Amino acid sequence: MTTDNEARQPKGVPSGGQFAATAHAEPAIALAGSISTAADLKLSADFIDNLPFEHKVALEHWHSRLQGAGVAGELEISSVDGGNTDPGGPTVSGEWRSPDGNQFGFYLDHKSLYISRYDEWNVDSGHAGVTSTLVKGDEFPITDEDLTTHFEHARERARSADGWANRSLLRSNDKFRFTIPERISEGPGHETGQVEITAPNGDEYIVRMDRGEFEARVYGPHEGQLSDRMAAAFLTDVSEACGGNTDPDDLKYAILYSIQAGSGETW
């Protein structure tokens, strides 16, 4: 019932093994020293001086592309593999600290991109992942627009999770499980905040609130909209079961707090 291409994945990103950097004497290039500082994006790796030439070129390649795509903050590289002549292109993984101060694990090459906040920063089990994932075929490599979109998507989802955590008492448990609220479009000029809720029996519900409105629409497991009375009862049950009050407005406020924190806009 989800509306995006989010893929939830476990803590961390690929590291070691085939992705581990190896010491190998090759001619040096312009990436000298352990830290390279660009206007908006810092790149650091303790092992840069010991990298093979093609791996240094790979780091330069992705650093330049990410910076050109508007990614800011700091990249701490943990592994490098391959080069531009490989089918998948150069692969890098490590940690990204966004300008918000949030930390993410990341892995990318010419065909795939994974950005995931680590488990210890999750609000609850329902927010596990906080992930932006993109996998493309050989004929459709990762574009700069893809980089811009997915790195910003990860930032927004992390801010949304923090907004929920800092302003709402509601948490996922064995009765109900929340996803991270997000913005969707239901048509030109019609923005909506949405959260998905999984009930104990596995049924999925969607709660939507139009921008500028405080009324909630609740859709049941068969995608039918619940009546106002049934929706209020459902929202009340969810709040009471997940740490809030016997009040259908608790979840509405949680959605608003989360969307506003993620988007930086008033809802």
Secondary structure, 3 states (H helix, E strand, C coil): CCCCCCCCCCCCCCCCHHHCCCCCCCCCCCCCCCEEECCCEEEECCCHHHCCHHHHHHHHHHHHHHHHCCCCEEEEEEEEECCCCCCCCCEEEEEEECCCCCEEEEEECCCEEEEEECHHHCCCHHHCCCEEEEECCCCCCCCHHHHHHHHHHHHHHHHHHHHHHHHCCCCCCCCCEECCCEEEECCCCCEEEEEEEECCCCCEEEEEEECCCCCCEEECCCCCECCHHHHHHHHHHHHHHCCCCCCCHHHHHHHHHHHHHHHCCCC
